[in-house]
Amino acid sequence: MEIQQLEYFKVVAEMQHMTHAAEQLNISQPALSKSISNIEHEIGVPLFDRQGRSISLNRYGKLFLISVEAILQEYEKAKVEIGGLVMPGYGDVAFGFIHTLGMEVVPELMAHVPEKYPNMKFTLTQAASYNLLKGLEEGQIDLCLSQRIYSKTIDIEWIELWSEELFVIVPKNHRFANRETIKLEEIKDEPFISIKRGNALRQIVDKLFEEAGITTNITFSGEEMHTVAGFVGAGLGVSLIPNIKGLNEYNVCKIRVSEPICQRKIGVSWAGGRYLSPAAVQFKEYLVEYFKEK
């Protein structure tokens, strides 16, 4: 049974006159009669009492009309809501970002968004990269800011927005504390404080050490970078992380890596080949322009 058939039935039920209803609906009377007959056949009971050319709703028709009005009302409501979601400049965007961007980058970004898109609404998710990937795969997230992530099940599109240098951090009383630069191989024998596996930064750091032929002595793996900085500041090891906000508040020294180049690239990801609402597309384009200017 189609929505159009329900709309036809509602008009006939309200007018209780097949010819007048057909004229209002701008269809032929035989076509309208056939549509009503099909509904009755599908339901299994007559909905109108017929005497000659006059028709009137019977008790089954009155009961059915109540349901039809509710169905059509919900249908119109859904059209309005979905229309709002896909209207440019309006709608909801499910936006995710990695933990380290939640201290400064994303709050500053979101503070500027209402100036450009006052009618957009956002559902924000802060999570590790593998959880953001899961959100993209399951369609729970439209866009996310992270290092480049890969999926075994769907195509992930990615645009690089900026790159961040990674620094060796050591306790302030460490023998390397006064160094301005350091080679990565120089910390190979140091106790190493790392981010937990599954985090995209961990993958980058592991790859840098692997390409340098270094095996690290990982003594602790933290959930996020401020935990790592805290453990380093307590004298429990060294690490390799970006220059996160608040790093200077810890008892650590930051050292630039002279060899090899140590950096991570941050970009916007989305599920390729999957529908993106106009609001999500607009916000993606806004992200590219916003970070290009910065």
C-alpha positions in Angstrom: 0.0 0.0 0.0 1.4 3.4 -1.1 1.2 6.8 0.6 -0.6 8.1 -2.4 -3.4 5.5 -1.9 -3.8 6.6 1.7 -4.0 10.2 0.6 -6.7 9.3 -1.9 -8.6 7.4 0.7 -8.5 10.3 3.1 -10.0 12.7 0.6 -12.8 10.3 -0.4 -13.5 9.6 3.3 -13.7 13.4 4.0 -15.9 14.2 1.0 -17.8 10.9 0.9 -18.3 11.6 -2.8 -16.3 9.7 -5.4 -16.8 12.2 -8.3 -16.0 15.3 -6.2 -13.0 13.6 -4.7 -11.7 12.6 -8.1 -12.0 16.2 -9.3 -10.1 17.6 -6.3 -7.4 15.0 -6.7 -7.2 15.7 -10.5 -7.5 12.0 -11.4 -10.2 10.1 -13.2 -13.1 8.6 -11.2 -12.4 5.0 -12.4 -8.8 5.4 -11.3 -9.8 6.6 -7.9 -12.5 3.9 -7.5 -9.8 1.3 -8.5 -7.4 2.7 -5.8 -10.1 2.5 -3.1 -11.0 -1.0 -4.2 -7.3 -2.1 -4.0 -7.1 -0.8 -0.4 -10.2 -2.7 0.6 -8.9 -5.8 -1.1 -5.6 -5.6 0.7 -7.2 -4.9 4.1 -9.9 -7.6 3.5 -13.0 -5.6 4.4 -15.1 -2.9 2.7 -14.5 0.6 4.0 -17.5 2.3 2.6 -21.2 1.5 2.4 -22.4 2.0 -1.2 -26.0 2.7 -2.2 -26.2 3.6 -5.8 -23.9 6.5 -6.4 -23.7 7.6 -2.8 -21.0 6.3 -0.4 -20.4 6.6 3.3 -17.8 5.4 5.7 -18.7 2.3 7.6 -17.3 1.4 11.0 -14.2 -0.2 9.4 -13.6 2.9 7.3 -13.9 5.2 10.3 -11.4 3.1 12.3 -9.0 3.0 9.2 -9.3 6.7 8.8 -7.9 7.3 12.3 -4.9 5.3 11.4 -4.5 6.9 8.0 -4.5 10.4 9.4 -1.8 9.4 12.0 0.3 7.8 9.2 0.0 10.8 6.9 0.8 13.2 9.8 4.0 11.3 10.7 4.9 11.1 7.0 4.6 14.9 6.6 6.6 15.4 9.9 9.4 13.1 8.6 9.5 15.0 5.3 9.9 18.3 7.1 12.6 17.0 9.5 14.6 15.3 6.7 14.2 18.4 4.5 15.7 20.4 7.4 18.6 18.0 7.6 19.5 18.2 4.0 18.9 21.9 3.5 22.2 23.8 2.9 23.2 25.7 6.0 20.8 23.7 8.2 20.8 20.2 9.6 22.9 18.0 11.9 26.5 17.0 11.5 28.0 14.2 13.5 31.6 15.3 14.0 34.4 13.3 15.7 38.0 14.2 16.7 40.9 12.6 18.4 41.6 13.3 22.1 44.6 15.6 21.6 42.5 18.1 19.5 40.0 18.5 22.3 42.2 20.8 24.4 42.5 23.7 22.0 42.0 23.0 18.3 38.4 21.8 18.2 37.0 24.2 20.9 38.5 27.1 19.0 37.1 25.8 15.7 33.6 25.2 17.1 33.6 28.7 18.6 33.8 30.2 15.1 31.3 27.9 13.4 28.1 29.7 14.6 29.3 32.8 12.8 29.3 31.0 9.5 26.5 28.4 10.1 24.2 29.6 12.8 21.5 27.0 11.9 23.7 23.9 11.9 23.6 21.5 14.9 26.5 19.3 15.8 26.9 16.0 17.6 30.5 15.9 18.8 32.5 12.7 19.6 36.0 12.7 21.1 37.6 9.3 20.8 40.7 7.4 19.8 41.2 6.9 16.1 40.0 3.3 16.0 36.7 4.3 17.6 36.3 7.2 15.1 37.0 4.7 12.3 34.3 2.5 13.8 31.9 5.4 13.8 32.6 6.1 10.2 32.1 2.5 9.2 28.8 2.3 11.1 27.5 5.6 9.8 27.4 7.2 13.3 29.9 9.8 12.3 29.9 12.0 9.2 33.3 13.6 9.5 36.3 13.3 11.8 39.6 15.1 12.5 42.4 12.6 12.9 45.6 11.2 11.4 44.9 9.2 8.2 42.9 6.1 9.1 42.2 3.0 7.0 39.3 0.5 7.0 39.1 -3.1 5.8 35.4 -2.8 5.0 34.8 0.7 3.5 36.7 3.3 1.5 37.9 6.2 3.8 38.4 9.5 2.1 40.9 11.9 3.7 42.1 15.4 3.1 45.3 16.6 4.9 44.7 19.9 6.8 47.9 20.4 8.7 51.0 18.7 10.1 52.4 18.7 13.6 56.0 18.1 14.6 56.7 15.4 17.2 59.2 16.2 20.0 61.1 14.0 22.3 60.2 14.9 25.9 62.4 14.0 28.8 62.3 14.8 32.6 63.9 18.2 33.5 66.6 16.4 35.4 67.4 14.1 32.5 70.9 14.1 31.0 69.4 15.2 27.6 67.3 18.0 29.2 69.6 20.8 28.0 69.7 19.5 24.4 68.1 21.6 21.6 68.1 18.7 19.1 68.4 15.0 19.3 68.5 12.0 17.0 65.8 9.5 17.5 68.3 6.6 17.9 69.8 8.4 21.0 66.8 7.4 23.1 66.7 3.7 22.1 67.9 2.5 25.4 65.7 4.8 27.5 62.5 3.6 29.3 59.8 4.7 26.9 56.3 6.0 27.8 53.9 5.3 25.0 50.3 5.8 23.9 48.3 2.6 24.0 48.0 0.4 20.9 45.1 1.2 18.6 45.8 5.0 18.8 46.9 6.4 15.4 49.7 8.3 17.0 51.1 5.0 18.5 51.1 3.6 14.9 53.1 6.7 13.7 55.6 6.5 16.5 56.0 2.7 16.1 56.6 3.2 12.4 59.2 5.9 13.0 61.2 3.7 15.4 60.9 0.7 13.0 62.2 2.7 10.1 65.1 3.9 12.2 65.8 0.3 13.2 65.1 1.0 16.9 63.4 -1.3 19.4 62.0 0.7 22.3 61.7 -0.4 25.9 58.1 0.5 26.6 57.5 0.6 30.4 54.0 2.1 30.3 51.2 2.9 27.7 48.8 5.7 28.5 45.3 6.4 27.3 46.1 10.0 26.2 49.1 12.3 25.9 48.7 14.3 29.1 49.1 11.0 31.0 52.2 10.3 29.0 53.6 13.7 29.9 52.8 13.2 33.5 54.7 9.9 33.6 57.7 11.4 31.8 57.6 14.4 34.2 57.7 12.0 37.1 61.0 10.6 35.8 59.6 7.3 34.6 60.9 7.5 31.0 60.9 9.6 27.8 58.4 9.9 25.0 57.7 11.2 21.5 54.6 13.4 21.3 53.2 16.6 19.6 53.5 19.9 21.4 50.2 19.5 23.2 48.5 22.4 25.1 49.7 22.6 28.7 52.9 20.6 28.0 55.0 23.3 29.7 53.1 22.8 32.9 54.7 19.3 33.3 58.2 18.7 34.6 59.5 17.9 31.2 61.8 19.4 28.5 60.8 19.4 24.8 63.6 18.5 22.3 63.4 18.8 18.5 64.3 15.6 16.6 67.0 16.3 14.0 66.8 12.9 12.4 64.6 11.5 11.1 61.8 14.0 10.4 59.1 13.3 13.1 55.6 14.6 12.4 52.0 13.5 12.2 49.6 14.8 9.6 46.0 15.7 10.6 43.1 15.7 8.2 39.4 15.3 7.8 38.1 11.8 7.0 34.7 10.6 5.8 33.2 7.4 4.4 33.7 7.4 0.6 30.8 6.4 -1.5 28.3 7.1 1.3 25.8 9.9 1.3 26.8 13.1 3.0 24.2 15.6 3.8 24.6 19.1 2.3 25.3 20.3 5.9 28.2 17.8 6.2 29.6 18.7 2.8 29.5 22.4 3.7 31.2 21.8 7.0 33.9 19.6 5.3 34.6 22.5 2.9 34.6 24.9 5.8 37.2 22.8 7.6 39.5 22.9 4.6 39.3 26.7 4.3 39.5 27.3 8.0 42.7 25.4 8.5 44.2 26.7 5.3 43.9 30.2 6.7 45.4 29.2 10.0 
